[in-house]
Amino acid sequence: MCKVIAIANQKGGVGKTTTTGNLGVGLAKQGKKVLLIDADAQGSLTASLGYTEPDAMEISLATVMGSLIKDEEVEPMEGILHHEEGIDLMPGNIELSGLEVSLVNVMSREHIMQEYIGMVRDYYDYILIDCMPSLGMITINAFACSDSILIPVQAAYLPVKGLQQLIKTIGKVKRQITPELEIEGILLTMVDSRTNYARDISAMLKEAYGSRVKIFENIIPISVRAAEISAEGVSIYKHDPKGKVASAYNSLTEEVLANEQ
């Protein structure tokens, strides 16, 4: 059984891409077969895994979805890249912006990515989708084909406040498109645990959402080492294996695995 998790927040800069990459490698280290899908037109996940020119790629998520829209033959594993740390990647790039616009006129437009996931899910235990920081058509596609959504939130007032819109959208997709869709959990990122402010935000989050949504016990601390990894093309496990961020992502991986029990 493959589990599909979308990693989403309509606000940028909250650690979505970092979480997708490190959770993916964490799951691979636990012996799971993992595919990461870069569903962001900026191609940040693709670039952070060392593929520095996402826009120059011949095959990306946009080309595969474009072929499916035109009813063309698609080879399931075509375009998938194999990363040295044991994960696979379907790259994303700027072409997703054009695809987002053209999806408006497509029949069953919310289900194009689902069609692609249906072709590859038998090969994997986990598929993680790094969503773009908007609630547009590509993100709705990602929600429609996911089993659950993991929401990284920066430990600050405005990002926490912005969660209401996202949770509303997830509720709408659940009612209208994917009745089985769940929220995997809210993950606090970039936490400076030396400050009272971070503790206050954490308490506010629990008070506002804790009764309805799982909030991960584990938090991701703020760290310069974590900020460096996107330029290195590797995960935190390789860049700073003994650091606090690697340890935090390790604990997150265990929590995600425990959700399966």
Secondary structure, DSSP 4 states (H G I P E B T S, - for coil): --EEEEE--SSSSSSHHHHHHHHHHHHHHTT--EEEEEE-TT-HHHHHTT---GGG-SS-HHHHHHHHHTT----TTTT-EE-TTS-EEE---THHHHHHHHGGGSTTGGGHHHHHHHHHGGG-SEEEEEE-SS-SHHHHHHHHT-SEEEEEEESSHHHHHTHHHHHHHHHHHHHHT-TT-EEEEEEEESB-TTSHHHHHHHHHHHHHHTTTS-B-S--PBP-HHHHHHHHHTS-HHHHSTTSHHHHHHHHHHHHHHHTT-
